[in-house]
Amino acid sequence: PVTIQGALKLVIGLGNPGKQYETTRHNAGFIAVEELSNMINIPFSKSEFKGIIGKGKFNGIDVILLKPQTFMNLSGESVRAVCDFFKIESKDIINSGLSRLSLSQLTDTIGVFI
């Protein structure tokens, strides 16, 4: 995989909060970022910025994992709050997306093998 060194990376898993959405297609992003969390050993540990976040290092890269808790149509509020606070540029944001391909691409970006 490709390993990008340097700037802090924000990995976003989009979904909808609530038990009723846990296993639906609407939460594919949450599921993908939770799997990544397990793979790179960065647990989700705090509720802040209108989301649930995990912070840590992987392959020398500072990584923030984010599951916005604002429902998908308002997820930008959570993303913006994290980006503003940590001074994250758009080029350093990775959206986990809705497919296996997206999960593969995001893990390649920080040097994880699936």
Secondary structure as a PSIPRED ss2 file (coil, helix, strand):
# PSIPRED VFORMAT (PSIPRED V4.0)

   1 P C   1.000  0.000  0.000
   2 V C   1.000  0.000  0.000
   3 T E   0.000  0.000  1.000
   4 I C   1.000  0.000  0.000
   5 Q C   1.000  0.000  0.000
   6 G C   1.000  0.000  0.000
   7 A C   1.000  0.000  0.000
   8 L C   1.000  0.000  0.000
   9 K E   0.000  0.000  1.000
  10 L E   0.000  0.000  1.000
  11 V E   0.000  0.000  1.000
  12 I E   0.000  0.000  1.000
  13 G C   1.000  0.000  0.000
  14 L C   1.000  0.000  0.000
  15 G C   1.000  0.000  0.000
  16 N C   1.000  0.000  0.000
  17 P C   1.000  0.000  0.000
  18 G C   1.000  0.000  0.000
  19 K H   0.000  1.000  0.000
  20 Q H   0.000  1.000  0.000
  21 Y H   0.000  1.000  0.000
  22 E C   1.000  0.000  0.000
  23 T C   1.000  0.000  0.000
  24 T C   1.000  0.000  0.000
  25 R H   0.000  1.000  0.000
  26 H H   0.000  1.000  0.000
  27 N H   0.000  1.000  0.000
  28 A H   0.000  1.000  0.000
  29 G H   0.000  1.000  0.000
  30 F H   0.000  1.000  0.000
  31 I H   0.000  1.000  0.000
  32 A H   0.000  1.000  0.000
  33 V H   0.000  1.000  0.000
  34 E H   0.000  1.000  0.000
  35 E H   0.000  1.000  0.000
  36 L H   0.000  1.000  0.000
  37 S H   0.000  1.000  0.000
  38 N H   0.000  1.000  0.000
  39 M H   0.000  1.000  0.000
  40 I H   0.000  1.000  0.000
  41 N C   1.000  0.000  0.000
  42 I C   1.000  0.000  0.000
  43 P C   1.000  0.000  0.000
  44 F C   1.000  0.000  0.000
  45 S C   1.000  0.000  0.000
  46 K E   0.000  0.000  1.000
  47 S E   0.000  0.000  1.000
  48 E E   0.000  0.000  1.000
  49 F C   1.000  0.000  0.000
  50 K C   1.000  0.000  0.000
  51 G E   0.000  0.000  1.000
  52 I E   0.000  0.000  1.000
  53 I E   0.000  0.000  1.000
  54 G E   0.000  0.000  1.000
  55 K E   0.000  0.000  1.000
  56 G E   0.000  0.000  1.000
  57 K E   0.000  0.000  1.000
  58 F E   0.000  0.000  1.000
  59 N C   1.000  0.000  0.000
  60 G C   1.000  0.000  0.000
  61 I E   0.000  0.000  1.000
  62 D E   0.000  0.000  1.000
  63 V E   0.000  0.000  1.000
  64 I E   0.000  0.000  1.000
  65 L E   0.000  0.000  1.000
  66 L E   0.000  0.000  1.000
  67 K E   0.000  0.000  1.000
  68 P E   0.000  0.000  1.000
  69 Q C   1.000  0.000  0.000
  70 T C   1.000  0.000  0.000
  71 F C   1.000  0.000  0.000
  72 M H   0.000  1.000  0.000
  73 N H   0.000  1.000  0.000
  74 L H   0.000  1.000  0.000
  75 S H   0.000  1.000  0.000
  76 G H   0.000  1.000  0.000
  77 E H   0.000  1.000  0.000
  78 S H   0.000  1.000  0.000
  79 V H   0.000  1.000  0.000
  80 R H   0.000  1.000  0.000
  81 A H   0.000  1.000  0.000
  82 V H   0.000  1.000  0.000
  83 C H   0.000  1.000  0.000
  84 D H   0.000  1.000  0.000
  85 F H   0.000  1.000  0.000
  86 F H   0.000  1.000  0.000
  87 K C   1.000  0.000  0.000
  88 I C   1.000  0.000  0.000
  89 E C   1.000  0.000  0.000
  90 S H   0.000  1.000  0.000
  91 K H   0.000  1.000  0.000
  92 D H   0.000  1.000  0.000
  93 I E   0.000  0.000  1.000
  94 I E   0.000  0.000  1.000
  95 N E   0.000  0.000  1.000
  96 S C   1.000  0.000  0.000
  97 G C   1.000  0.000  0.000
  98 L C   1.000  0.000  0.000
  99 S C   1.000  0.000  0.000
 100 R H   0.000  1.000  0.000
 101 L H   0.000  1.000  0.000
 102 S H   0.000  1.000  0.000
 103 L H   0.000  1.000  0.000
 104 S H   0.000  1.000  0.000
 105 Q H   0.000  1.000  0.000
 106 L H   0.000  1.000  0.000
 107 T H   0.000  1.000  0.000
 108 D H   0.000  1.000  0.000
 109 T H   0.000  1.000  0.000
 110 I E   0.000  0.000  1.000
 111 G C   1.000  0.000  0.000
 112 V C   1.000  0.000  0.000
 113 F C   1.000  0.000  0.000
 114 I C   1.000  0.000  0.000
